[in-house]
Amino acid sequence: MIDNKYDLIIIGAGASGIMAAASALKDNKTVLVLDNQDAPLRKVKISGGGRCNFTNLDMSADHYVSENPHFVKSALTQFKVSDFLAEMDKHNIEYYEKKLGQIFCKNKSSDIVNYLLDQSKDANFLFNTDVISLQKSDVFEIETSKGHFNAPNVIIATGGISYPMLGVSNFAAEIAKNFGINVIDFSPALVPLRLQNPYTELAGTSLFCKISIGKKFFYDDILFTHKGLSGPAILKISSYWTKGISVDIDLLPNQDIKQLINQEKSSRGKIPLHPFLKNYFSTKFATWILNQTEVDNKNLQELPKAQIELLYNFIHYFSVKPVGDMGYDIAEISKGGIDTKELSSKTFETNKVSGLYFIGEAIDIAGDLGGYNIWFAFASGFIAGKCQTDNQS
């Protein structure tokens, strides 16, 4: 039965909202969850290729982008990876480390989804429900397409604005602005980048590299596409990219092409450059390097030092200047959102409006690729859910 009065109303039934409901229910709160879609946890279900990369063993604030990079530290301290993995063990949910500390469900994301739904089963849910207005007098008054509800506490967990096919919206920002709360403009993150003149001849080619912007760098694969660059390394660095900035790429990290050439010259040296490069790159990529640098395909012994230097600079200091990104339709997340200066880092309650909380991707916290964003959604939801005030009417 759906009542009109609750201890807590949560708007948004994604990872952060459902975790908040589960957390609040442990304190015997009455909870209502509203969502404009027909089912909960839709993004969780499709994440990680259907296996849900729900956390990372290398969990630290260094993996998050925000105008206030220290804000996330409290949440990561309060909600620990080891504790959650112990909870997964307790419920016989199998998981494994794929690479770079990334933890995935061993079977399907439905394992995590079912766990969260079981933990939040005592909440009341209203799906396909639009919130028409949210106001506060003594308590919060919420007008929806399915009736009027009130509660002393409200958690906004409607996410950012990536993945529009999942029904996301600018709702959190609109509510914040209505209450005089500052919002950092949203922009796509974890997104492929567009090039003015993409290397279409390499479309579909992937290779391991080191990619950097300033002092921020990642080691992972890049993928050449018909429109620019993608792959894990590009998605990661995209969160640190702004228009007009170049992206630097070491195409052969952890090795020195000049040193490799000189070693080969001292042993044999009669091998032509192209077959030599094929020891480290695909045939297509080796051909592309020669075309781009216009270095002669001579035997290494005959290769002038100037051309070796040219090759070295191209391979280790390859640089592109993207003209844009592929937008919200493809972006895995959005960065920007509720200004963290407006929130308590310990509870996620707003400083200006007692009982109003913002969590998850709605906040100006964007994680790196590798389980960091869903983990922040879990952490912020867990904390906000257990930190409810008791100013009930």
C-alpha positions as CSV (number, residue, x, y, z in Angstrom):
1,M,0.0,0.0,0.0
2,I,1.3,3.4,-0.9
3,D,0.9,6.0,1.8
4,N,1.4,9.8,1.6
5,K,3.8,10.3,4.4
6,Y,7.3,8.8,4.7
7,D,10.4,9.3,6.7
8,L,12.4,9.4,3.5
9,I,11.6,9.8,-0.2
10,I,14.2,8.9,-2.8
11,I,13.9,10.2,-6.3
12,G,15.8,7.9,-8.6
13,A,16.0,4.1,-8.6
14,G,19.5,3.6,-9.9
15,A,22.6,2.3,-8.0
16,S,22.8,5.2,-5.6
17,G,19.1,5.5,-4.9
18,I,18.5,1.8,-4.3
19,M,21.6,1.6,-2.0
20,A,20.2,4.6,-0.1
21,A,16.9,2.8,0.4
22,A,18.6,-0.3,1.6
23,S,20.7,1.7,4.0
24,A,17.9,3.7,5.4
25,L,15.7,0.6,5.9
26,K,18.3,-0.8,8.3
27,D,17.3,2.1,10.6
28,N,13.6,1.2,10.3
29,K,12.8,4.3,8.2
30,T,9.7,4.3,6.0
31,V,11.0,4.8,2.5
32,L,9.3,5.7,-0.8
33,V,11.3,5.4,-4.1
34,L,10.1,7.3,-7.2
35,D,11.4,6.8,-10.7
36,N,10.3,7.9,-14.2
37,Q,11.3,4.5,-15.7
38,D,9.5,1.2,-15.6
39,A,12.2,-0.7,-13.6
40,P,15.1,-0.1,-11.2
41,L,18.9,-0.4,-11.7
42,R,18.8,-0.3,-15.5
43,K,22.3,1.1,-15.9
44,V,23.7,-1.4,-13.4
45,K,22.2,-4.3,-15.4
46,I,24.1,-3.3,-18.6
47,S,27.3,-2.1,-17.0
48,G,30.5,-4.0,-17.5
49,G,29.2,-5.8,-20.5
50,G,26.5,-7.3,-18.4
51,R,28.8,-8.4,-15.6
52,C,28.9,-5.1,-13.6
53,N,32.4,-3.8,-12.8
54,F,31.2,-2.7,-9.4
55,T,34.4,-1.7,-7.7
56,N,38.2,-1.5,-7.9
57,L,40.9,-2.8,-5.6
58,D,42.9,0.4,-6.2
59,M,40.3,2.7,-4.6
60,S,41.4,6.2,-3.8
61,A,40.5,9.8,-4.4
62,D,43.1,10.1,-7.1
63,H,40.7,8.2,-9.4
64,Y,38.0,10.9,-9.3
65,V,37.6,14.3,-11.1
66,S,36.0,17.2,-9.3
67,E,36.4,20.9,-8.7
68,N,37.0,19.7,-5.1
69,P,39.1,16.6,-5.4
70,H,39.2,16.1,-1.6
71,F,35.4,15.8,-1.3
72,V,35.3,12.1,-2.1
73,K,37.8,11.0,0.6
74,S,35.2,10.9,3.4
75,A,32.9,8.6,1.4
76,L,35.7,6.2,0.5
77,T,36.7,6.0,4.2
78,Q,33.2,5.3,5.3
79,F,32.3,2.7,2.7
80,K,35.2,0.3,2.2
81,V,35.8,-2.1,-0.6
82,S,36.9,-4.9,1.7
83,D,33.6,-4.6,3.7
84,F,31.5,-4.8,0.6
85,L,33.4,-7.7,-0.8
86,A,32.9,-9.5,2.5
87,E,29.1,-8.8,2.1
88,M,29.3,-10.3,-1.4
89,D,31.0,-13.4,0.1
90,K,28.3,-13.6,2.8
91,H,25.6,-13.7,0.1
92,N,27.5,-16.1,-2.2
93,I,27.9,-13.6,-5.0
94,E,31.0,-14.6,-6.9
95,Y,33.3,-12.0,-8.4
96,Y,36.8,-11.8,-9.9
97,E,39.5,-9.3,-10.8
98,K,39.7,-8.8,-14.5
99,K,42.6,-6.4,-14.8
100,L,44.0,-3.3,-13.2
101,G,42.1,-4.0,-10.0
102,Q,38.7,-4.1,-11.7
103,I,36.2,-6.3,-9.9
104,F,33.4,-7.9,-11.9
105,C,30.5,-10.3,-11.1
106,K,31.7,-13.7,-12.1
107,N,28.3,-14.6,-13.5
108,K,26.0,-11.7,-14.4
109,S,25.2,-8.2,-13.2
110,S,21.8,-9.6,-12.1
111,D,23.7,-11.0,-9.0
112,I,24.3,-7.5,-7.8
113,V,20.9,-6.2,-9.0
114,N,19.1,-9.0,-7.1
115,Y,21.2,-8.4,-4.0
116,L,20.3,-4.6,-4.0
117,L,16.6,-5.3,-4.6
118,D,16.5,-7.8,-1.8
119,Q,18.1,-5.3,0.6
120,S,15.6,-2.6,-0.4
121,K,12.5,-4.8,-0.7
122,D,10.7,-3.2,2.3
123,A,10.6,0.2,0.6
124,N,7.6,1.3,-1.4
125,F,8.3,1.8,-5.1
126,L,6.5,3.9,-7.7
127,F,7.8,3.5,-11.3
128,N,6.7,5.4,-14.4
129,T,6.2,8.3,-12.1
130,D,7.1,11.9,-13.0
131,V,7.9,14.4,-10.3
132,I,6.0,17.6,-11.1
133,S,7.2,19.7,-8.2
134,L,9.3,19.5,-5.0
135,Q,8.9,22.2,-2.4
136,K,9.6,22.5,1.3
137,S,7.5,24.0,4.1
138,D,7.7,22.1,7.4
139,V,8.4,19.0,5.4
140,F,9.1,18.3,1.7
141,E,6.0,18.3,-0.4
142,I,6.3,16.3,-3.7
143,E,3.7,16.5,-6.4
144,T,3.9,13.6,-8.9
145,S,1.9,12.1,-11.8
146,K,0.7,9.5,-9.3
147,G,-0.2,11.7,-6.3
148,H,1.1,13.9,-3.6
149,F,3.7,12.7,-1.0
150,N,5.6,14.3,1.8
151,A,8.6,13.5,4.0
152,P,11.1,15.4,6.2
153,N,14.0,14.0,4.1
154,V,14.5,13.7,0.4
155,I,17.4,12.2,-1.5
156,I,17.9,13.1,-5.1
157,A,19.5,10.2,-6.9
158,T,18.6,10.9,-10.6
159,G,22.2,10.8,-11.9
160,G,23.9,12.8,-14.6
161,I,22.8,13.2,-18.2
162,S,24.7,10.5,-20.1
163,Y,22.9,7.5,-21.5
164,P,19.6,9.4,-22.4
165,M,18.1,6.1,-23.7
166,L,17.9,5.1,-20.0
167,G,15.6,8.1,-19.2
168,V,18.2,10.3,-17.5
169,S,17.4,14.0,-17.3
170,N,18.6,17.3,-15.9
171,F,16.3,16.9,-12.9
172,A,18.9,17.1,-10.1
173,A,20.3,20.3,-11.5
174,E,16.9,21.8,-11.9
175,I,15.9,21.0,-8.3
176,A,19.2,22.3,-7.0
177,K,18.8,25.6,-8.8
178,N,15.2,25.9,-7.5
179,F,16.7,25.8,-3.9
180,G,19.5,28.2,-4.7
181,I,22.2,25.5,-4.8
182,N,25.1,26.0,-7.2
183,V,25.5,23.5,-10.1
184,I,28.7,22.9,-12.1
185,D,27.8,22.6,-15.8
186,F,27.6,19.0,-17.1
187,S,29.8,17.7,-19.8
188,P,30.4,14.2,-21.3
189,A,33.1,12.0,-19.7
190,L,34.5,8.6,-20.3
191,V,33.7,9.2,-24.0
192,P,35.5,8.7,-27.4
193,L,37.2,11.8,-28.9
194,R,36.7,13.2,-32.3
195,L,39.5,14.3,-34.6
196,Q,39.3,16.8,-37.5
197,N,41.2,14.4,-39.7
198,P,40.7,10.9,-38.3
199,Y,43.1,8.1,-39.3
200,T,40.4,6.2,-41.1
201,E,43.0,3.8,-42.6
202,L,43.6,2.5,-39.1
203,A,39.9,2.2,-38.1
204,G,39.5,-0.9,-35.9
205,T,43.2,-1.0,-35.0
206,S,43.9,-1.2,-31.3
207,L,47.2,-1.0,-29.4
208,F,48.5,-0.6,-25.8
209,C,50.0,2.8,-25.1
210,K,50.6,5.4,-22.5
211,I,48.3,8.4,-22.8
212,S,48.6,11.6,-21.0
213,I,47.4,15.2,-20.5
214,G,49.8,17.2,-18.5
215,K,50.8,15.1,-15.4
216,K,47.8,12.8,-15.7
217,F,48.4,9.6,-17.5
218,F,47.1,6.1,-18.1
219,Y,48.4,2.8,-19.5
220,D,45.8,1.0,-21.6
221,D,44.5,0.3,-25.1
222,I,43.5,2.9,-27.6
223,L,41.3,2.2,-30.6
224,F,41.3,4.1,-33.9
225,T,37.9,4.7,-35.3
226,H,36.4,6.3,-38.4
227,K,35.7,9.5,-36.3
228,G,38.7,9.7,-34.0
229,L,39.9,7.7,-31.1
230,S,38.3,5.4,-28.5
231,G,39.3,2.5,-26.3
232,P,39.8,2.3,-22.5
233,A,42.8,4.7,-22.5
234,I,40.9,7.4,-24.5
235,L,37.8,7.0,-22.3
236,K,39.9,7.5,-19.2
237,I,41.8,10.6,-20.4
238,S,38.6,12.1,-21.8
239,S,37.5,13.1,-18.3
240,Y,40.6,15.3,-18.1
241,W,40.3,16.8,-21.6
242,T,38.9,20.2,-22.6
243,K,38.6,21.6,-26.0
244,G,41.8,23.1,-27.4
245,I,44.1,20.7,-25.4
246,S,46.3,18.1,-27.0
247,V,46.5,14.5,-25.9
248,D,50.0,13.0,-25.9
249,I,50.4,9.3,-26.7
250,D,53.4,7.0,-26.3
251,L,52.7,4.3,-28.9
252,L,55.4,2.0,-27.5
253,P,55.5,2.5,-23.7
254,N,58.1,0.9,-21.5
255,Q,60.4,0.5,-24.5
256,D,62.7,2.8,-26.4
257,I,62.5,2.4,-30.2
258,K,65.9,4.1,-30.6
259,Q,67.5,1.7,-28.2
260,L,65.8,-1.2,-29.9
261,I,67.0,-0.1,-33.3
262,N,70.6,0.3,-32.1
263,Q,70.5,-3.1,-30.4
264,E,69.3,-4.7,-33.7
265,K,72.0,-2.8,-35.7
266,S,74.8,-4.1,-33.4
267,S,73.6,-7.7,-33.8
268,R,72.4,-8.0,-37.4
269,G,71.3,-4.6,-38.8
270,K,70.4,-5.9,-42.3
271,I,66.8,-6.2,-41.5
272,P,64.7,-3.5,-43.2
273,L,62.8,-1.1,-41.0
274,H,59.3,-2.2,-41.8
275,P,59.7,-5.9,-40.8
276,F,61.6,-4.7,-37.8
277,L,58.7,-2.5,-36.7
278,K,56.4,-5.5,-37.1
279,N,58.1,-7.0,-34.0
280,Y,56.3,-4.3,-32.0
281,F,53.3,-3.3,-34.2
282,S,50.8,-4.8,-36.6
283,T,51.7,-4.8,-40.3
284,K,49.1,-2.1,-40.9
285,F,50.4,0.0,-38.1
286,A,54.0,-0.4,-39.1
287,T,53.1,0.7,-42.6
288,W,51.2,3.7,-41.2
289,I,54.2,4.8,-39.2
290,L,56.4,4.8,-42.2
291,N,53.8,6.7,-44.2
292,Q,53.4,9.3,-41.5
293,T,57.1,9.9,-40.8
294,E,58.3,9.4,-44.4
295,V,61.2,7.4,-43.0
296,D,62.8,5.2,-45.6
297,N,62.3,1.5,-45.4
298,K,66.1,0.9,-45.4
299,N,68.1,-1.7,-43.6
300,L,68.7,-0.5,-40.1
301,Q,72.4,-0.3,-40.7
302,E,71.7,2.3,-43.4
303,L,69.2,4.3,-41.5
304,P,70.5,7.8,-40.8
305,K,70.5,9.1,-37.2
306,A,68.2,11.9,-38.2
307,Q,65.5,9.5,-39.4
308,I,65.9,7.3,-36.3
309,E,65.4,10.5,-34.2
310,L,62.3,11.3,-36.3
311,L,60.9,7.8,-35.7
312,Y,61.7,8.0,-32.0
313,N,59.8,11.3,-31.6
314,F,56.8,10.1,-33.6
315,I,56.4,6.9,-31.7
316,H,57.0,8.2,-28.2
317,Y,55.6,11.7,-28.6
318,F,52.7,11.2,-30.9
319,S,50.1,13.9,-30.2
320,V,46.6,14.7,-31.3
321,K,44.3,17.7,-30.7
322,P,40.7,16.5,-30.6
323,V,38.0,18.8,-31.9
324,G,35.3,17.4,-29.6
325,D,33.9,14.3,-28.1
326,M,31.1,11.9,-29.2
327,G,28.5,13.4,-26.8
328,Y,26.1,12.2,-24.2
329,D,24.6,9.4,-26.3
330,I,27.9,7.5,-26.1
331,A,29.5,8.9,-22.9
332,E,29.5,6.4,-20.0
333,I,29.1,9.2,-17.5
334,S,28.8,13.0,-17.3
335,K,31.1,15.2,-15.2
336,G,29.9,18.3,-13.4
337,G,26.7,18.4,-11.3
338,I,25.9,19.6,-7.8
339,D,28.7,21.8,-6.5
340,T,30.4,19.8,-3.7
341,K,30.8,23.1,-1.8
342,E,27.0,22.9,-1.3
343,L,27.1,19.5,0.4
344,S,28.4,17.9,3.6
345,S,31.1,15.4,2.5
346,K,30.2,13.2,5.6
347,T,26.4,13.0,4.9
348,F,25.7,14.4,1.4
349,E,23.1,16.7,3.0
350,T,22.9,20.2,1.4
351,N,24.2,23.1,3.6
352,K,21.3,25.4,2.6
353,V,18.3,23.0,2.9
354,S,18.0,20.7,5.9
355,G,16.9,17.2,4.9
356,L,17.8,17.5,1.2
357,Y,20.5,15.2,-0.1
358,F,22.2,14.7,-3.5
359,I,24.1,11.5,-4.3
360,G,25.7,9.6,-7.1
361,E,26.4,11.0,-10.5
362,A,24.2,14.0,-9.8
363,I,27.2,15.4,-7.9
364,D,30.3,17.0,-9.3
365,I,32.3,13.7,-8.9
366,A,33.4,11.7,-11.9
367,G,35.4,8.5,-11.5
368,D,37.9,6.9,-13.9
369,L,37.0,3.9,-16.0
370,G,37.2,0.7,-13.9
371,G,34.4,0.5,-11.4
372,Y,34.9,3.9,-9.7
373,N,31.6,5.5,-10.7
374,I,29.3,2.8,-9.6
375,W,31.4,2.5,-6.4
376,F,30.8,6.2,-5.6
377,A,27.1,5.7,-6.3
378,F,27.1,2.8,-3.8
379,A,29.1,4.8,-1.2
380,S,27.1,8.0,-1.4
381,G,23.8,6.1,-1.3
382,F,24.9,4.0,1.7
383,I,26.0,7.1,3.6
384,A,23.1,9.3,2.8
385,G,20.7,6.5,3.6
386,K,22.1,6.0,7.1
387,C,22.5,9.7,7.9
388,Q,18.9,10.8,7.9
389,T,17.9,13.5,10.3
390,D,15.0,12.9,12.7
391,N,13.0,16.1,12.1
392,Q,9.9,14.1,11.4
393,S,6.6,15.9,11.5
